[in-house]
Amino acid sequence: MTQPLYDYTESYDENRKGPHLAPPPAPDEVFFADVERTLLGLPVGYPIGVPASPLTANSTWIATCASQGFNVLTYKTVRRSPTEALPPPNWIFLEGLEKPLSCEHDLQVARGNASLRPRDPRAYSMANSFGIPSPSPAEWAPDIARARKILRAGQLLIVSVVGEYEELTGQALVEDFVEVAVMAEAAGAPAIELNLSCPNTFDEGGFGARRPICETPDFAREIVTAVRAGLAPETKLVAKLSYLHRDALESVVGGFAHAVDAVAGINTLQIRVEHGDGGPAFRGTRTDPSRGRTVAGLSGVAIRDLALDFVRSLAFLRRTKDWEFDIIGMGGVMEPHDVRALMASGADAVQTATAATNNFELPRQLWSDGYPEPSAQDRLLALVSAALADSRWDFRTVDGIARDLRVSTEAVGRLMRAHPDIARRSAMTGRDGRALYTSPTKPVSLRERLERVRWLLAR
Ligand SMILES: Cc1cc2nc3c(=O)[nH]c(=O)nc-3n(C[C@H](O)[C@H](O)[C@H](O)COP(=O)(O)O)c2cc1C
Protein backbone atom coordinates (compact mmCIF):
# COMPACT_ATOMS: atom_id res chain seq x y z
CA MET A 1 0.00 0.00 0.00
CA THR A 2 1.42 3.39 -0.93
CA GLN A 3 1.25 6.26 1.56
CA PRO A 4 -2.35 7.50 1.63
CA LEU A 5 -3.00 10.97 0.19
CA TYR A 6 -5.40 11.76 3.04
CA ASP A 7 -4.00 11.96 6.57
CA TYR A 8 -6.59 10.05 8.61
CA THR A 9 -5.05 11.26 11.88
CA GLU A 10 -5.68 14.93 11.04
CA SER A 11 -8.79 17.11 10.89
CA TYR A 12 -10.66 17.79 7.66
CA ASP A 13 -9.50 21.44 7.68
CA GLU A 14 -5.87 20.35 7.91
CA ASN A 15 -6.37 17.92 5.04
CA ARG A 16 -8.02 20.57 2.88
CA LYS A 17 -4.63 22.28 2.59
CA GLY A 18 -3.65 19.53 0.15
CA PRO A 19 -2.64 15.89 -0.18
CA HIS A 20 -0.61 14.52 2.73
CA LEU A 21 2.08 13.09 0.45
CA ALA A 22 1.46 14.35 -3.05
CA PRO A 23 2.36 11.75 -5.69
CA PRO A 24 4.59 12.71 -8.58
CA PRO A 25 2.68 13.81 -11.67
CA ALA A 26 1.95 10.94 -14.00
CA PRO A 27 4.36 10.70 -16.94
CA ASP A 28 2.85 12.26 -20.03
CA GLU A 29 2.50 9.02 -21.92
CA VAL A 30 0.28 7.64 -19.14
CA PHE A 31 -2.02 10.59 -19.17
CA PHE A 32 -4.93 9.96 -21.46
CA ALA A 33 -5.76 13.34 -22.93
CA ASP A 34 -7.02 12.20 -26.32
CA VAL A 35 -10.60 13.31 -26.53
CA GLU A 36 -12.39 10.21 -27.65
CA ARG A 37 -15.44 9.61 -25.49
CA THR A 38 -18.36 11.68 -24.42
CA LEU A 39 -19.97 11.83 -21.03
CA LEU A 40 -22.98 14.06 -20.36
CA GLY A 41 -22.61 15.02 -24.00
CA LEU A 42 -19.16 16.51 -23.28
CA PRO A 43 -15.80 15.20 -24.51
CA VAL A 44 -13.83 13.07 -22.01
CA GLY A 45 -10.79 10.85 -22.09
CA TYR A 46 -10.92 7.37 -20.58
CA PRO A 47 -13.86 7.77 -18.17
CA ILE A 48 -12.21 7.01 -14.84
CA GLY A 49 -12.56 9.56 -12.05
CA VAL A 50 -12.87 10.51 -8.43
CA PRO A 51 -16.30 11.22 -6.91
CA ALA A 52 -17.23 13.90 -4.37
CA SER A 53 -14.96 13.18 -1.39
CA PRO A 54 -12.06 14.80 0.51
CA LEU A 55 -9.92 13.91 -2.53
CA THR A 56 -11.81 16.54 -4.50
CA ALA A 57 -12.23 19.07 -1.67
CA ASN A 58 -10.77 21.96 -3.68
CA SER A 59 -8.71 22.83 -6.74
CA THR A 60 -5.45 21.71 -5.06
CA TRP A 61 -6.82 18.20 -4.57
CA ILE A 62 -8.47 18.17 -7.98
CA ALA A 63 -5.13 19.14 -9.59
CA THR A 64 -3.49 16.14 -7.87
CA CYS A 65 -6.17 13.70 -9.02
CA ALA A 66 -6.15 15.13 -12.55
CA SER A 67 -2.35 14.80 -12.72
CA GLN A 68 -2.72 11.06 -12.08
CA GLY A 69 -5.02 10.52 -15.07
CA PHE A 70 -8.39 10.70 -13.30
CA ASN A 71 -10.58 12.38 -15.91
CA VAL A 72 -14.07 12.67 -14.34
CA LEU A 73 -13.75 14.77 -11.20
CA THR A 74 -16.63 15.66 -8.94
CA TYR A 75 -15.92 18.64 -6.68
CA LYS A 76 -16.88 17.72 -3.10
CA THR A 77 -20.40 18.77 -2.15
CA VAL A 78 -20.72 22.52 -1.53
CA ARG A 79 -23.46 24.46 0.23
CA ARG A 80 -24.89 27.98 0.40
CA SER A 81 -23.78 28.46 4.04
CA PRO A 82 -20.27 27.80 5.32
CA THR A 83 -20.37 24.63 7.43
CA GLU A 84 -17.64 23.20 9.63
CA ALA A 85 -16.71 19.54 9.55
CA LEU A 86 -17.73 17.41 12.50
CA PRO A 87 -14.87 16.73 14.96
CA PRO A 88 -12.22 14.14 13.96
CA PRO A 89 -11.74 11.31 13.52
CA ASN A 90 -13.89 11.50 10.39
CA TRP A 91 -12.66 8.62 8.27
CA ILE A 92 -11.66 5.25 9.74
CA PHE A 93 -10.86 1.72 8.58
CA LEU A 94 -13.20 -1.06 9.65
CA GLU A 95 -12.51 -4.49 11.14
CA GLY A 96 -13.10 -7.47 8.85
CA LEU A 97 -15.28 -6.34 5.92
CA GLU A 98 -12.66 -7.49 3.45
CA LYS A 99 -15.24 -8.96 1.10
CA PRO A 100 -18.29 -7.48 -0.63
CA LEU A 101 -21.58 -7.71 1.25
CA SER A 102 -24.42 -9.37 -0.61
CA CYS A 103 -27.42 -7.26 -1.64
CA GLU A 104 -29.48 -9.10 1.01
CA HIS A 105 -26.91 -8.55 3.77
CA ASP A 106 -28.14 -7.93 7.29
CA LEU A 107 -25.09 -6.11 8.60
CA GLN A 108 -26.32 -3.86 11.41
CA VAL A 109 -23.10 -2.64 12.99
CA ALA A 110 -19.55 -2.22 11.70
CA ARG A 111 -16.57 -1.83 14.01
CA GLY A 112 -13.47 0.27 13.58
CA ASN A 113 -11.22 2.92 15.06
CA ALA A 114 -8.79 5.62 14.03
CA SER A 115 -5.65 3.51 14.56
CA LEU A 116 -6.77 0.49 12.55
CA ARG A 117 -4.99 -0.09 9.20
CA PRO A 118 -6.03 -2.58 6.49
CA ARG A 119 -4.32 -5.96 6.03
CA ASP A 120 -4.95 -6.14 2.31
CA PRO A 121 -4.52 -2.95 0.23
CA ARG A 122 -7.04 -4.21 -2.35
CA ALA A 123 -9.75 -5.36 0.01
CA TYR A 124 -10.78 -3.06 2.83
CA SER A 125 -13.74 -0.99 3.92
CA MET A 126 -14.03 2.35 5.68
CA ALA A 127 -16.63 4.50 7.39
CA ASN A 128 -16.82 8.27 7.32
CA SER A 129 -18.69 10.96 9.19
CA PHE A 130 -17.90 14.55 8.13
CA GLY A 131 -21.36 16.15 8.15
CA ILE A 132 -20.94 17.66 4.64
CA PRO A 133 -18.57 20.50 5.51
CA SER A 134 -18.42 23.38 3.05
CA PRO A 135 -16.48 26.63 2.73
CA SER A 136 -18.53 29.74 2.00
CA PRO A 137 -19.55 30.45 -1.61
CA ALA A 138 -17.12 33.39 -1.52
CA GLU A 139 -14.37 30.77 -1.17
CA TRP A 140 -15.67 27.89 -3.28
CA ALA A 141 -16.91 29.93 -6.26
CA PRO A 142 -13.46 31.26 -7.34
CA ASP A 143 -11.94 27.89 -6.48
CA ILE A 144 -14.32 26.14 -8.89
CA ALA A 145 -13.15 28.52 -11.61
CA ARG A 146 -9.52 27.62 -10.72
CA ALA A 147 -10.28 23.88 -10.81
CA ARG A 148 -11.84 24.23 -14.22
CA LYS A 149 -8.77 26.04 -15.58
CA ILE A 150 -6.42 23.34 -14.27
CA LEU A 151 -8.16 20.56 -16.16
CA ARG A 152 -7.02 19.63 -19.63
CA ALA A 153 -9.14 18.80 -22.67
CA GLY A 154 -10.76 15.46 -21.94
CA GLN A 155 -11.14 16.10 -18.21
CA LEU A 156 -14.57 16.91 -16.86
CA LEU A 157 -15.48 18.86 -13.72
CA ILE A 158 -18.80 18.15 -12.04
CA VAL A 159 -19.73 20.16 -8.93
CA SER A 160 -21.75 18.43 -6.22
CA VAL A 161 -24.26 20.56 -4.28
CA VAL A 162 -26.70 20.06 -1.42
CA GLY A 163 -29.40 22.21 0.21
CA GLU A 164 -29.35 23.08 3.91
CA TYR A 165 -31.04 19.84 4.93
CA GLU A 166 -30.44 20.34 8.68
CA GLU A 167 -32.56 23.49 8.84
CA LEU A 168 -34.90 23.42 5.88
CA THR A 169 -37.63 21.09 4.73
CA GLY A 170 -40.21 20.96 1.92
CA GLN A 171 -40.34 23.81 -0.60
CA ALA A 172 -37.70 25.83 1.29
CA LEU A 173 -35.20 22.98 0.89
CA VAL A 174 -36.10 22.61 -2.81
CA GLU A 175 -35.43 26.34 -3.31
CA ASP A 176 -32.14 26.09 -1.45
CA PHE A 177 -31.00 23.29 -3.77
CA VAL A 178 -31.88 25.53 -6.74
CA GLU A 179 -30.03 28.49 -5.25
CA VAL A 180 -26.79 26.63 -4.57
CA ALA A 181 -26.92 24.87 -7.97
CA VAL A 182 -27.32 28.23 -9.74
CA MET A 183 -24.39 29.65 -7.74
CA ALA A 184 -22.18 26.70 -8.76
CA GLU A 185 -23.24 27.17 -12.38
CA ALA A 186 -22.37 30.87 -12.20
CA ALA A 187 -18.95 29.90 -10.78
CA GLY A 188 -18.25 28.02 -14.03
CA ALA A 189 -19.37 24.46 -13.31
CA PRO A 190 -20.24 22.78 -16.62
CA ALA A 191 -22.14 20.09 -14.72
CA ILE A 192 -23.97 20.04 -11.39
CA GLU A 193 -24.48 16.93 -9.28
CA LEU A 194 -27.32 16.90 -6.77
CA ASN A 195 -26.37 15.05 -3.63
CA LEU A 196 -29.67 13.28 -2.90
CA SER A 197 -27.93 10.49 -1.07
CA CYS A 198 -25.90 11.67 1.87
CA PRO A 199 -25.98 9.09 4.68
CA ASN A 200 -24.58 11.57 7.21
CA THR A 201 -27.60 13.84 7.46
CA PHE A 202 -27.01 14.17 11.19
CA ASP A 203 -29.98 15.47 13.11
CA GLU A 204 -29.05 17.65 16.10
CA GLY A 205 -32.61 17.28 17.33
CA GLY A 206 -31.73 13.93 18.83
CA PHE A 207 -33.06 11.53 16.26
CA GLY A 208 -29.70 10.30 15.01
CA ALA A 209 -29.56 10.30 11.22
CA ARG A 210 -32.22 10.96 8.63
CA ARG A 211 -32.63 8.70 5.64
CA PRO A 212 -31.16 9.96 2.35
CA ILE A 213 -33.48 12.19 0.25
CA CYS A 214 -33.56 9.71 -2.65
CA GLU A 215 -35.60 7.33 -0.51
CA THR A 216 -38.52 9.77 -0.90
CA PRO A 217 -39.16 9.68 -4.68
CA ASP A 218 -41.65 12.60 -4.85
CA PHE A 219 -39.30 14.91 -2.99
CA ALA A 220 -36.32 13.84 -5.12
CA ARG A 221 -38.39 14.57 -8.25
CA GLU A 222 -39.36 18.03 -6.97
CA ILE A 223 -35.72 18.91 -6.28
CA VAL A 224 -34.39 17.62 -9.61
CA THR A 225 -37.09 19.23 -11.75
CA ALA A 226 -36.83 22.57 -9.93
CA VAL A 227 -33.04 22.63 -10.31
CA ARG A 228 -33.29 21.65 -14.00
CA ALA A 229 -35.70 24.56 -14.57
CA GLY A 230 -33.35 26.96 -12.74
CA LEU A 231 -30.21 26.07 -14.75
CA ALA A 232 -29.26 27.12 -18.25
CA PRO A 233 -30.16 24.41 -20.80
CA GLU A 234 -26.48 23.77 -21.62
CA THR A 235 -25.54 23.07 -17.98
CA LYS A 236 -25.50 19.33 -17.36
CA LEU A 237 -27.34 17.81 -14.42
CA VAL A 238 -26.51 14.64 -12.47
CA ALA A 239 -28.57 13.05 -9.68
CA LYS A 240 -26.50 11.09 -7.15
CA LEU A 241 -28.29 8.25 -5.41
CA SER A 242 -27.72 5.73 -2.64
CA TYR A 243 -28.06 1.99 -3.15
CA LEU A 244 -31.66 1.12 -3.95
CA HIS A 245 -33.23 -2.17 -4.96
CA ARG A 246 -34.56 -2.27 -8.51
CA ASP A 247 -38.18 -1.36 -7.69
CA ALA A 248 -37.23 1.60 -5.50
CA LEU A 249 -34.75 2.70 -8.15
CA GLU A 250 -37.45 2.60 -10.81
CA SER A 251 -39.78 4.67 -8.70
CA VAL A 252 -37.23 7.39 -7.87
CA VAL A 253 -35.51 7.61 -11.27
CA GLY A 254 -38.86 7.41 -13.09
CA GLY A 255 -39.72 10.78 -11.51
CA PHE A 256 -36.84 12.67 -13.12
CA ALA A 257 -35.27 10.46 -15.82
CA HIS A 258 -35.91 13.00 -18.59
CA ALA A 259 -34.56 15.92 -16.57
CA VAL A 260 -31.04 14.57 -15.95
CA ASP A 261 -27.96 13.96 -18.09
CA ALA A 262 -26.63 11.29 -15.73
CA VAL A 263 -27.47 9.27 -12.66
CA ALA A 264 -24.54 8.59 -10.32
CA GLY A 265 -24.29 5.99 -7.59
CA ILE A 266 -23.81 4.61 -5.18
CA ASN A 267 -23.12 6.88 -2.26
CA THR A 268 -21.88 5.30 0.97
CA LEU A 269 -24.23 3.00 2.86
CA GLN A 270 -25.77 4.36 6.05
CA ILE A 271 -24.73 2.10 8.92
CA ARG A 272 -24.05 2.08 12.72
CA VAL A 273 -20.34 2.22 13.44
CA GLU A 274 -18.92 1.33 16.84
CA HIS A 275 -15.54 1.38 18.48
CA GLY A 276 -14.17 -1.99 19.66
CA ASP A 277 -15.54 -1.28 23.18
CA GLY A 278 -19.10 -0.92 21.89
CA GLY A 279 -19.48 2.91 21.98
CA PRO A 280 -19.86 5.06 18.84
CA ALA A 281 -16.64 5.23 16.82
CA PHE A 282 -17.32 8.90 15.92
CA ARG A 283 -17.86 11.50 18.63
CA GLY A 284 -18.90 15.14 18.87
CA THR A 285 -21.56 17.17 17.11
CA ARG A 286 -21.52 20.86 16.23
CA THR A 287 -23.31 21.69 19.50
CA ASP A 288 -22.23 18.88 21.83
CA PRO A 289 -18.61 17.67 21.74
CA SER A 290 -19.33 14.60 23.87
CA ARG A 291 -22.27 13.22 21.98
CA GLY A 292 -21.72 10.08 19.89
CA ARG A 293 -22.48 10.06 16.17
CA THR A 294 -23.84 6.57 15.86
CA VAL A 295 -24.41 6.43 12.12
CA ALA A 296 -21.81 6.87 9.37
CA GLY A 297 -21.26 6.05 5.69
CA LEU A 298 -19.75 2.71 4.67
CA SER A 299 -17.50 2.64 1.59
CA GLY A 300 -14.87 0.41 -0.01
CA VAL A 301 -14.98 -3.26 -0.92
CA ALA A 302 -17.99 -4.02 1.33
CA ILE A 303 -20.30 -2.07 -1.00
CA ARG A 304 -18.89 -3.39 -4.30
CA ASP A 305 -21.68 -5.85 -5.11
CA LEU A 306 -24.32 -3.30 -4.14
CA ALA A 307 -22.78 -0.88 -6.66
CA LEU A 308 -22.75 -3.57 -9.35
CA ASP A 309 -26.37 -4.46 -8.66
CA PHE A 310 -27.35 -0.76 -8.70
CA VAL A 311 -25.64 -0.12 -12.05
CA ARG A 312 -27.00 -3.33 -13.59
CA SER A 313 -30.57 -2.50 -12.50
CA LEU A 314 -30.23 1.09 -13.68
CA ALA A 315 -28.86 0.03 -17.07
CA PHE A 316 -31.72 -2.46 -17.43
CA LEU A 317 -34.32 0.19 -16.59
CA ARG A 318 -32.68 2.67 -18.95
CA ARG A 319 -32.78 0.15 -21.78
CA THR A 320 -36.36 -1.00 -21.23
CA LYS A 321 -37.80 2.48 -20.64
CA ASP A 322 -35.89 4.39 -23.32
CA TRP A 323 -34.21 6.64 -20.81
CA GLU A 324 -31.14 8.34 -22.21
CA PHE A 325 -29.00 9.49 -19.30
CA ASP A 326 -25.44 8.29 -18.69
CA ILE A 327 -24.56 6.17 -15.67
CA ILE A 328 -21.65 7.13 -13.43
CA GLY A 329 -20.89 4.05 -11.36
CA MET A 330 -18.98 3.96 -8.10
CA GLY A 331 -18.76 2.00 -4.87
CA GLY A 332 -16.05 -0.47 -3.86
CA VAL A 333 -13.85 0.09 -6.91
CA MET A 334 -10.43 -1.04 -5.68
CA GLU A 335 -8.65 -2.24 -8.85
CA PRO A 336 -8.88 -2.38 -12.67
CA HIS A 337 -11.05 -5.49 -12.57
CA ASP A 338 -13.75 -3.54 -10.65
CA VAL A 339 -13.70 -0.76 -13.26
CA ARG A 340 -14.22 -3.33 -16.02
CA ALA A 341 -17.04 -5.01 -14.09
CA LEU A 342 -18.94 -1.73 -13.57
CA MET A 343 -18.49 -0.76 -17.21
CA ALA A 344 -19.69 -4.20 -18.35
CA SER A 345 -22.72 -3.73 -16.08
CA GLY A 346 -23.64 -0.54 -17.92
CA ALA A 347 -21.60 2.31 -16.38
CA ASP A 348 -20.47 5.00 -18.85
CA ALA A 349 -17.91 6.30 -16.33
CA VAL A 350 -16.48 4.87 -13.12
CA GLN A 351 -15.22 6.73 -10.06
CA THR A 352 -13.37 5.65 -6.91
CA ALA A 353 -12.86 7.46 -3.61
CA THR A 354 -11.92 5.01 -0.86
CA ALA A 355 -9.32 3.21 -2.97
CA ALA A 356 -8.00 6.33 -4.73
CA THR A 357 -6.54 7.75 -1.54
CA ASN A 358 -4.34 4.65 -1.26
CA ASN A 359 -4.00 3.73 -4.91
CA PHE A 360 -3.78 6.79 -7.08
CA GLU A 361 -2.11 4.60 -9.69
CA LEU A 362 -5.40 3.12 -10.85
CA PRO A 363 -5.48 5.16 -14.13
CA ARG A 364 -1.90 4.00 -14.84
CA GLN A 365 -2.93 0.38 -14.22
CA LEU A 366 -5.90 0.81 -16.56
CA TRP A 367 -3.57 2.30 -19.14
CA SER A 368 -1.21 -0.70 -18.93
CA ASP A 369 -4.27 -2.93 -19.38
CA GLY A 370 -4.89 -1.07 -22.68
CA TYR A 371 -7.84 0.93 -21.28
CA PRO A 372 -10.36 -1.92 -21.04
CA GLU A 373 -13.66 -1.53 -22.81
CA PRO A 374 -16.55 -3.94 -22.31
CA SER A 375 -17.82 -5.60 -25.47
CA ALA A 376 -21.44 -5.35 -26.62
CA GLN A 377 -21.75 -9.00 -25.53
CA ASP A 378 -20.55 -8.17 -21.98
CA ARG A 379 -23.17 -5.45 -21.72
CA LEU A 380 -25.92 -7.69 -23.11
CA LEU A 381 -24.91 -10.35 -20.59
CA ALA A 382 -25.44 -7.88 -17.73
CA LEU A 383 -28.80 -6.82 -19.16
CA VAL A 384 -29.98 -10.43 -19.49
CA SER A 385 -28.85 -11.14 -15.88
CA ALA A 386 -30.84 -8.11 -14.71
CA ALA A 387 -33.90 -9.30 -16.66
CA LEU A 388 -33.64 -12.74 -15.03
CA ALA A 389 -33.30 -11.19 -11.56
CA ASP A 390 -36.29 -8.85 -12.12
CA SER A 391 -38.44 -9.29 -9.01
CA ARG A 392 -41.69 -8.71 -10.95
CA TRP A 393 -41.34 -12.11 -12.59
CA ASP A 394 -40.82 -15.57 -11.12
CA PHE A 395 -39.69 -16.92 -14.50
CA ARG A 396 -38.79 -15.53 -17.90
CA THR A 397 -38.89 -16.92 -21.41
CA VAL A 398 -36.13 -16.17 -23.89
CA ASP A 399 -38.75 -14.35 -26.00
CA GLY A 400 -39.86 -12.22 -23.08
CA ILE A 401 -36.31 -11.14 -22.27
CA ALA A 402 -35.60 -10.37 -25.92
CA ARG A 403 -38.78 -8.27 -26.14
CA ASP A 404 -37.86 -6.29 -23.00
CA LEU A 405 -34.34 -5.60 -24.22
CA ARG A 406 -35.37 -5.03 -27.83
CA VAL A 407 -32.88 -7.51 -29.21
CA SER A 408 -33.50 -10.66 -31.23
CA THR A 409 -34.59 -13.91 -29.58
CA GLU A 410 -31.63 -15.58 -31.30
CA ALA A 411 -29.17 -13.16 -29.67
CA VAL A 412 -30.55 -13.88 -26.18
CA GLY A 413 -30.71 -17.63 -26.85
CA ARG A 414 -27.12 -17.68 -28.13
CA LEU A 415 -25.90 -15.70 -25.13
CA MET A 416 -27.65 -17.99 -22.64
CA ARG A 417 -26.21 -21.08 -24.32
CA ALA A 418 -22.71 -19.55 -24.21
CA HIS A 419 -23.13 -18.60 -20.52
CA PRO A 420 -25.22 -21.38 -18.95
CA ASP A 421 -24.33 -20.15 -15.45
CA ILE A 422 -26.34 -16.92 -15.77
CA ALA A 423 -29.71 -18.69 -15.73
CA ARG A 424 -31.37 -21.61 -13.99
CA ARG A 425 -33.77 -23.53 -16.21
CA SER A 426 -36.89 -24.44 -14.30
CA ALA A 427 -38.45 -27.90 -14.24
CA MET A 428 -41.70 -26.12 -15.14
CA THR A 429 -42.54 -24.95 -18.62
CA GLY A 430 -44.74 -22.13 -19.87
CA ARG A 431 -48.36 -22.76 -20.93
CA ASP A 432 -47.23 -23.11 -24.51
CA GLY A 433 -44.41 -25.48 -23.57
CA ARG A 434 -41.69 -22.85 -23.76
CA ALA A 435 -38.66 -23.18 -21.45
CA LEU A 436 -38.74 -21.01 -18.33
CA TYR A 437 -35.63 -19.46 -16.80
CA THR A 438 -34.80 -17.55 -13.69
CA SER A 439 -31.79 -16.10 -11.94
CA PRO A 440 -29.60 -18.71 -10.21
CA THR A 441 -29.77 -16.51 -7.11
CA LYS A 442 -33.54 -17.01 -6.78
CA PRO A 443 -34.50 -20.02 -4.58
CA VAL A 444 -36.22 -23.07 -6.09
CA SER A 445 -39.95 -22.65 -5.40
CA LEU A 446 -42.34 -25.28 -4.00
CA ARG A 447 -44.19 -25.33 -7.34
CA GLU A 448 -40.96 -26.15 -9.10
CA ARG A 449 -40.17 -28.97 -6.65
CA LEU A 450 -43.64 -30.48 -7.15
CA GLU A 451 -43.24 -30.24 -10.91
CA ARG A 452 -39.91 -32.05 -10.68
CA VAL A 453 -41.50 -34.88 -8.61
CA ARG A 454 -44.38 -35.13 -11.13
CA TRP A 455 -41.88 -35.36 -13.97
CA LEU A 456 -39.88 -38.09 -12.20
CA LEU A 457 -43.05 -40.10 -11.46
CA ALA A 458 -44.15 -39.78 -15.08
CA ARG A 459 -40.93 -41.35 -16.38
C1 LIG B 1 -14.68 10.35 3.10
C2 LIG B 1 -15.78 10.44 2.12
C3 LIG B 1 -16.47 11.64 1.91
C4 LIG B 1 -17.49 11.71 0.98
N1 LIG B 1 -18.14 12.88 0.75
C5 LIG B 1 -19.12 12.93 -0.19
C6 LIG B 1 -19.75 14.15 -0.50
O1 LIG B 1 -19.44 15.22 0.02
N2 LIG B 1 -20.76 14.12 -1.43
C7 LIG B 1 -21.14 12.98 -2.06
O2 LIG B 1 -22.06 13.01 -2.90
N3 LIG B 1 -20.53 11.81 -1.79
C8 LIG B 1 -19.54 11.76 -0.88
N4 LIG B 1 -18.90 10.57 -0.62
C9 LIG B 1 -19.34 9.35 -1.32
C10 LIG B 1 -18.41 8.99 -2.50
O3 LIG B 1 -18.51 9.99 -3.48
C11 LIG B 1 -18.79 7.61 -3.10
O4 LIG B 1 -20.11 7.68 -3.56
C12 LIG B 1 -18.68 6.47 -2.10
O5 LIG B 1 -17.59 6.68 -1.23
C13 LIG B 1 -18.55 5.11 -2.77
O6 LIG B 1 -17.34 4.98 -3.46
P1 LIG B 1 -16.01 4.27 -2.86
O7 LIG B 1 -16.40 2.92 -2.33
O8 LIG B 1 -15.07 4.24 -4.02
O9 LIG B 1 -15.52 5.17 -1.78
C14 LIG B 1 -17.86 10.52 0.29
C15 LIG B 1 -17.16 9.33 0.50
C16 LIG B 1 -16.13 9.29 1.39
C17 LIG B 1 -15.38 7.98 1.56
PDBQT file of the ligand as one rigid body, heavy atoms in Angstrom, charges set to zero:
ROOT
HETATM    1  C1  LIG A 501     -14.685  10.353   3.101  1.00  0.00    +0.000 C 
HETATM    2  C2  LIG A 501     -15.784  10.439   2.120  1.00  0.00    +0.000 A 
HETATM    3  C3  LIG A 501     -16.467  11.641   1.913  1.00  0.00    +0.000 A 
HETATM    4  C4  LIG A 501     -17.491  11.705   0.983  1.00  0.00    +0.000 A 
HETATM    5  N1  LIG A 501     -18.140  12.885   0.749  1.00  0.00    +0.000 NA
HETATM    6  C5  LIG A 501     -19.120  12.935  -0.188  1.00  0.00    +0.000 A 
HETATM    7  C6  LIG A 501     -19.754  14.154  -0.501  1.00  0.00    +0.000 A 
HETATM    8  O1  LIG A 501     -19.443  15.221   0.019  1.00  0.00    +0.000 OA
HETATM    9  N2  LIG A 501     -20.760  14.124  -1.426  1.00  0.00    +0.000 N 
HETATM   10  C7  LIG A 501     -21.141  12.985  -2.064  1.00  0.00    +0.000 A 
HETATM   11  O2  LIG A 501     -22.058  13.008  -2.899  1.00  0.00    +0.000 OA
HETATM   12  N3  LIG A 501     -20.527  11.807  -1.790  1.00  0.00    +0.000 NA
HETATM   13  C8  LIG A 501     -19.540  11.757  -0.879  1.00  0.00    +0.000 A 
HETATM   14  N4  LIG A 501     -18.904  10.569  -0.625  1.00  0.00    +0.000 N 
HETATM   15  C9  LIG A 501     -19.339   9.349  -1.318  1.00  0.00    +0.000 C 
HETATM   16  C10 LIG A 501     -18.413   8.991  -2.504  1.00  0.00    +0.000 C 
HETATM   17  O3  LIG A 501     -18.510   9.989  -3.480  1.00  0.00    +0.000 OA
HETATM   18  C11 LIG A 501     -18.790   7.612  -3.100  1.00  0.00    +0.000 C 
HETATM   19  O4  LIG A 501     -20.112   7.681  -3.557  1.00  0.00    +0.000 OA
HETATM   20  C12 LIG A 501     -18.681   6.473  -2.105  1.00  0.00    +0.000 C 
HETATM   21  O5  LIG A 501     -17.593   6.678  -1.233  1.00  0.00    +0.000 OA
HETATM   22  C13 LIG A 501     -18.547   5.107  -2.766  1.00  0.00    +0.000 C 
HETATM   23  O6  LIG A 501     -17.343   4.976  -3.463  1.00  0.00    +0.000 OA
HETATM   24  P1  LIG A 501     -16.013   4.272  -2.858  1.00  0.00    +0.000 P 
HETATM   25  O7  LIG A 501     -16.403   2.917  -2.331  1.00  0.00    +0.000 OA
HETATM   26  O8  LIG A 501     -15.074   4.236  -4.020  1.00  0.00    +0.000 OA
HETATM   27  O9  LIG A 501     -15.524   5.172  -1.780  1.00  0.00    +0.000 OA
HETATM   28  C14 LIG A 501     -17.863  10.520   0.286  1.00  0.00    +0.000 A 
HETATM   29  C15 LIG A 501     -17.159   9.331   0.503  1.00  0.00    +0.000 A 
HETATM   30  C16 LIG A 501     -16.132   9.286   1.386  1.00  0.00    +0.000 A 
HETATM   31  C17 LIG A 501     -15.376   7.980   1.555  1.00  0.00    +0.000 C 
ENDROOT
TORSDOF 0
